[in-house]
Structure formats: C-alpha cells, structure tokens
Amino acid sequence: MGLQEHRETRSYAGDELDRLCHPIFEKLYSELGERYRDWIVAIEPETGDYFIGLDDYEVLNRARKKHPRSQFFAYRLSENPAVDILC
C-alpha cells in the first residue's frame, strides 16, 4: 500500500475548498482557458493536482483514480466559472 492509502483525508467546507483551490484555478485558467474553454477542471486542495474533462463525471472519475479519498473543487474554464464541490 502506498502512502496515499494510509493518510487520513481532511474534510473541507465549500468556502474553504474554494479559498484553497481558487489561486490554482486562476493560474490554470490563464494557461488553459483558451484551449479548453468551457471544460471542467477539478482541483485536489492538498496536492494541487488537477484534472480536466468535458463533464463532472469524466473529471471525477479521473480524479478518484489518483486520489480515491479526497474532496475536489471544480470550476468551469470560463470568464465566469460555475463552481462545485465534487466528493
């Protein structure tokens, strides 16, 4: 078993997840926004790992493979991003 499987994952409130993940989103938006306009990016707050896809299901499936116990905060790569917690 790897280290990831043994550690306890912290649970975050929505506003705390957004506070931790939004700076990462801003950087990603400036780098990926034009190419992946309106795609969804899910961010894992403890590692900064991110996953992009066309819908929530696709993104969460990819994210869960690497971080099975984590919460993620998702943003749409657009000027006015819709946001959501993915558990």
N, C-alpha and C positions, 0 to 999 in steps of 0.2 A: 504494500500500500504506500502511496506517495504521501508527501506532507500535506497536500491539499485535502486528502480524505480524512485526516486526523484533526485538522483545526476546526474549531467552532466558528461558525459564520455569524457575524453580528447582524441583528435586525435593525433596520433604519426606518424612521418615519419618512413620509414622502418629501417634506420640505428639506430634511437633512440630506436625503439622496440627491435631490436637485442641487443643493448647495455644493455637494462634493463632486457631482458629475458635470455640472454646467460649464466650468472652466475647460474641461476636456472636450465637451461638445463644441465650444466656441473655436477651439483650435482645429478640431476635425472639420467643422463647417467651412473654415477658411481654406482648408486643404482639399476637402472632398465635395463641398457643396455644389459646385458647377457640374462635376462629372456624375454625381449620384443625387441630383436634385429630386426631392420628394421621397427618397428611400428612407428607411428607418435605421437608426443607429442605437444599439443598446450598450450601455457602459456599466462595467463592474466597478463599484466605487473603491474597493480596497487595492486593486491592482492597476486600474486604469485601462484594462483590456476592453476592447470594443469589438462589436460585431455588427455588420451591416447586411440588410436584405430588403426585399420589397414589401414584406408584411411582418406583423408581430410574431406569427407562428414560426416563420423561417428564421428570424433573428433569435428568438428564444431557444429554438432547437439547437442552433449553433452554439449559443452561449452556454447552455446546460451541459453540452459535451465537455467543455473545458472547466466550468465552474458549477457543478451539479447542486450545490447548496446555497448559492449566492442569490441576492436580490440584484436586479438591474434597473437602471433608469433609462428610458427610451425617449428619443427625440426624433422628429421628422427633420430631415436635412432641407430646411427651407428658411426663408427670412422670418417667418412667424411660426416657429415649430410647435406642433402639438406635442404634449409630453404625457408620459405614462409610466407607472411602476410595473415592471414585469417580475413576477415572483417565480 
